[in-house]
Amino acid sequence: MPLALPPSMVESTPLPTRPVTSRRLSVGAEIIAPGMVSVRVWAPDHARVAVVMDAARHVLAREPDGHHSGEVPGRAGSRYAFLLGDDPTPYPDPASRFQPDGPHDLSEVIDPRAYTWEDGDWPGVDHDHAVLYELHLGSFTPEGTTAAATTQLEALAALGVTVLQVMPVADFPGAFGWGYDGVNLYAPSRLYGRPDDLRRFVDRAHALGLAVVLDVVYNHVGPDGNYLRKFSQGYFTDRYDNEWGDALDFDGPESAPVRAWVLDNVAYWVDEFHVDGFRLDATQQIFDASPEHLVAAVARVARATAGPRRVLVTAENEPQHARLVTPVADGGHGLDAIYNEDFHHSARMALVGTHEAYFSDYHGTPAEWLACARWGALFQGQHYAWQKQARGTPALHLPRSTMVHFLENHDQVANTDRGRRLVDLARPSDLRALTALCLLMPGIPMLFQGQEFGSRAPFLYFADHVAPLREAVAAGRRQFLEQFERLRDPDVQANLAVPHSPDAFHRCKLRRSPDDDEQGRWLALHTDLLALRRRRPRLAGAHRLDGSTPDAFLLLLRYFGDGGADWLVLVNMGADRDVASLADPLVAPPGGREWQHAWSSEQPAYGGQGTMAWTSGHWPVPGHACLVLQATPVRDREVAA
């Protein structure tokens, strides 16, 4: 519970209320003049609400819709809390901008205007060249702070990623956690620094050409440090069955303040922190029958707040419903992209052989990867045996840019016995080949922190809860993992990490070793591939692609370029082979051109065995490799000779 307030408090009479339109946001504490703070909170269950600001108690005026507001003496750095009715316990602000001592303690007044931004010319996300990089501020560096992460931004820009996707920063209890159990939507976690540290992170990223999107959780609120019910039972509803507790009420008769609490949060991050968009967590658990679904409203508010700056709004959606990325004019929610779990599951099946639980409907074949490249999600309404029901909705009409492809993310790395990475589980040559496919295929590719240099630090599920919640969370985690039969093995069970163990968290911290040859090889691979991605051919200004799978091991993707400057991407997951006489028209070079090597995953610089030269009638493709060929005018080679 929050700390007790000082016994000696001065109580004021109710203070005048400024019209709500004069505030930046509908709720929270905002500095409106030197020495004066406007406070507004939704607490319809209480006839009387007071705010204690710097030990002075002020009764707020009650508005007809259940908000309580007033203007009270205060400044940046003032600590405050609310007293609800006759309850003597002080509660933190549901829209607190900062919790310096955590979710159970007093809130702090923050002045966002104290930070001087230097990104006035920043245009926002370049959608055409978007490459995502997911990171967790607590484990991205040994220090685990936003300031430390800022020192790594130059290296990320050099790598070639363009959008940093930061795992949730909304404050949560304990000393460490993933952030998906956040309880203070507006407060950047004190574990990573102060709010201005996050502003500096975004500002520096923009200076280096990097966009920043936040992973946000609007489907539930964490159980520990969640005081929303103290203010109003109306925050939640029992009309829907939420996987993580009570569902937030976005469509009930009194849901307008709850929607405003979330949508103001969207505007807050864009306006006060200059973020470039959002990744919406588990949108299938955001329930809303309103004329405008909350997900669509999030995208609308983000874009309206950003103005001319381009934002990127993506969503995790387990069934991968096309409606999320269908334009609003066509009845959709208008997001930019959703995460293609199908591609991940198929690729992992090929790399590791996992064919159980939610991987059991995939075969890990080139035919599946071709379908992902051409059509996006693999399940678009057909029966999904693992769930014993249909999965997905028709999406053949969607642009390829609406899919995010990845080989690793926080969930999938953690959903293994010891949080092991693909670099520990897969054959290196296969991993190089499918890394190339992921980074060169249509859509938006995403890397997970450390993937670019072959980090062997695990990524485990960690959450620092107090008893008895921590035991319940640990049991729930074990139960979740038991869907994988191999993880029921007693020897595996005995070695599963305990989520609330500090060791589980500290083992996940990235450690970069510039002199490590293996890290250098993986970094070179990813850097070269992202540079190659930027050079993909265009036909009439667009990336145009077709492909085929001549057999169970070979995938051909052909990018068409102006004037016949095509590319041929070959992924061979079988033995060495010669494709010179392959009966497939995609192998034939354009008229007056010939294929020349542009890139190979088997280059020794990446740890490969080398690539054989193509000669007349002899076009060797190494096994377990990816080649990129470019169509070059025959005369160019003759001149060079």
WOGIKA-V271485 format. One line per field, one symbol per residue. ss: DSSP state (H for helix, E for strand, L for the rest). phi: phi as a letter, one per 20 degrees, with the letter a starting at -180 (. if undefined). burial: + if it has 9 or more other ideal C-beta (glycine too) atoms within 8 Angstrom, else -. Layout:
ss: ???
phi: ???
burial: ???
//
This chain:
ss: LLLLLLLLLEEELLLLLLLHHHLLLLLEEEEEELLEEEEEEELLLLLLEEEEELLEEEELEELLLLEEEEEEELLLLLEEEEEELLLLLEELLLLLLLLLLLLLLLEELLLHHHLLLLLLLLLELLHHHLEEEEELLLLLLLLLLHHHHHLLHHHHHHHLLLEEEELLLEELLLLLELLLLLLEEEEELLLLLLHHHHHHHHHHHHHLLLEEEEEELLLLLLLLLLLHHHHLHHHEEEEEEELLEEEELLLLLLLHHHHHHHHHHHHHHHHHHLLLEEEELLHHHLLLLLLLLHHHHHHHHHHHHHLLLELEEEELLLLLLHHHHLLHHHLLLLLLEEELHHHHHHHHHHHHLLLLHHHLLLLLLHHHHHHHHHHLLLLLLLEELLLLEELLLLLLLLLHHHEEEELLLHHHHHLLLLLLLHHHHLLHHHHHHHHHHHHHLLLEEEEELLHHHLLLLLLLLLELLLLLHHHHHHHHHHHHHLLLHHHHLHHHHLLLLLLLLHHHHHLLLLLLLLLLHHHHHHHHHHHHHHHHHHLLLLELLELEEEEELLLLLEEEEEEELHHHLLEEEEEELLLLEELLLLLLHHHLLLLLEEEEEEEELLLHHHLLLLLLLLELLELEELLLEEEEEEEEEHHHHHHHL
phi: .fffegfeceedfgefdfggfeefcfcodcfdagmccecbbebffcfcccdddlmdecfeeeegenfcbrdcfrbfnfebadddlefffedfffdgeacfdnfedfecfcdfffeefcdgefenfegfdfcecebdgfcfcgfmcffffffefffffffofccedeggdgfbfnearfoedfcdgedggffdpegfffffgfffgffendecddecddeacgednedfffeafffccdfceefdofffedcffdegffffgffffffgfffeclfdqbdefkffdedadfgdfgfffgfffgffffmffedcccbebgflffgfdeggfdneemfeaceefgfgffffgfednfcblfefecdmdgfffffffecnfeecpefdggelafcncgbfeffffedddbdcbfffffecfcmfeffeddfgffffffffgfedffndecddgngfdmgdffcdecbeeefegffffffffffffffegfeeggffgfdffegefgfgfffeffcecgeeffffffffgfffffffgfegfcclncfdbbabcgbfddddcdeecgmnfeccddddedfgbddgdfebfffffggmccecfdabfefgfdneencffecgmcdfdfflbcdddcedggfffffff
burial: -+--+---+--+--+-++-+--+-++++++++---+++++++++++--+++++-+++++++++--+++++++-++--+++++++-----+++++++++++-++++++++--+------+----++++--++++++++++++--+++++++-++--++-++++++++++++++++-+++++++++++++++-++-+-++++++++++-+-+++++++++++++-++++++-++-++++----+----++++-+--+-+++++++++++++++-+++++++++++-++++-+--+++++++++++-++--+++++++++-++++++++-+---+++++++++-++++++++++----+--++++-+++-+++++++++++++---+------+++-+--+-+++++++++++-+++---++++++-++--+++++++++++++-+++++++++++++-+++++++++---++--++--++--+--+--++---++--++-+++--++-++++--------+++++++++++++++--++++---+++++-+----++++++++--+++++++++++--+-+------++-----+-+++-+++++--+-+--+--+----++++++++++++++-+--+----
//
